[in-house]
Amino acid sequence: MALGPRLDLRQTQSLVMTPQLQQAIKLLALSNLEIETFIGEALEANPLLDMGESAPNVAETVEIPEEARRTSLESSPVDALIGEGRGADDRPLDIDPATLDRDRDTGDHDGGGFESGDWGGDSRFAMGEEGPSIEERSSSEETLAEHLEAQIGTATEDPRLAAIARYLIGQLDEAGYLAVAVRDVAEDLGLALTEVEQGLLLVQTLDPTGVGARSLGECIALQAQEADRYDPAMARLIDNLDLVARGDFARLKRICSVDDEDLADMLSELKGYDPKPGLRFGGVVGAPVTPDILISARADGGWDIALNQATLPRLIVNRSYYVELKGSCTDKPSKGWLSEKLADANWLIKALDQRQKTILKVSAEIVRQQDGFFRHGVSQLKPLTLRAVAETIGMHESTVSRVTSNKYLLCDRGIYELKYFFTSGVAAADGEGAVSAQAVKAAIRSLIDAEDAKAILSDDALVDLLRAKGFDLARRTVAKYREAIGLGSSVQRRRQKALAAVR
């Protein structure tokens, strides 16, 4: 066989990720606020696009009673210029990633990991007893550093000392503690250790009292000194905070040389000090969570589901400007440019319309599956996976994963991330069906909140009580869920309630 260059003709099939397809995949994962930013950039890049009036109320009606049937999506209007054989299919957008490198463009996974996931309180922003309100998650206050630096000018007239103090303020963490060693600061600034220590003393005189501390004990001691209560007994108590945490009151009385009444007064005063004074002030200004989907109950027992149009601008093609430009385009490059812009505008409008349909369709199925939650609360939350929703509505589960990413739903119970409704299941005690892990966590919290301080429930006791409620769990599972919701062991809770009972 001769060696040498030659030409071969081969025919292969491959899927090409066109810019339009990449854009459609990207749009699915964006929230309404991110879509608003995306649209702003599109308006700058394409002169044929224009902002229209508020979009019509694109909504989905879900009938839950008796037959538990689903209704089909209503058609939403698309700009009349979308046509010419492009995008005529008005189905909700669904991209099958089986043949795509889906992680490359969006960073999303196909949702397989979510099926056994446990979506806890971190992904939920509810109101009332089920979580902090939305207002509590946003902060527009001055930061700790701003508050402290504003006091430097009146605290000292020495510019060198003020500069050291400002540098130390920049090294404080969000709780107000000095995050670096004083010796390291001295080496970094090329100063004597005594100068840096003087700067730290200046910082520790600022409001709030306790900032600039290097440990919890020092933070509490500064506040006790400010309150003129830092006597030898209190000093020894602060030096033994580990014994306070363990509830070893007998040993504390011996160390502090006090009786029961004095120790109770000291512990009561200790509880009045702030272990993290810096948290009173805002850090990075946080934006409030804005819901993408709005759900309201209907008089006939169903649900109305609509997109939040307040955060969803509507795009249209500026027909008059297009006609004007078309009349002015006489050469071939100009006509090609105008045709390209028109095609881009049409595709973007179509993609946005299909995105709305897809979000509504997925949201409607979630509401149908979790009807008990919306009516009765977290105790009725059912196990649900991305695959179950995807198979029911005829989409790929990665599409459902993208749709539920960074999307929030507003209902009478508060604001929840869509992924909150996808939880793992726990077998029921009667062997029929399964219950949501979130419902189990709510039951554990309820039992522990109601326990008597003199009869703390062990994990074994919780297992028995949960089994009586219909939850069949092993002891280690109960312990895992208890720790996941931030509740200590029976020993820890007994010490905490003993400490809380001390007055």
Summary of the structure (lengths in Angstrom):
residues: 503
radius of gyration: 31.0
end to end distance: 97.6
largest distance: 103.2
contacts: 1435
relative contact order: 0.15
helix: 52%
strand: 10%
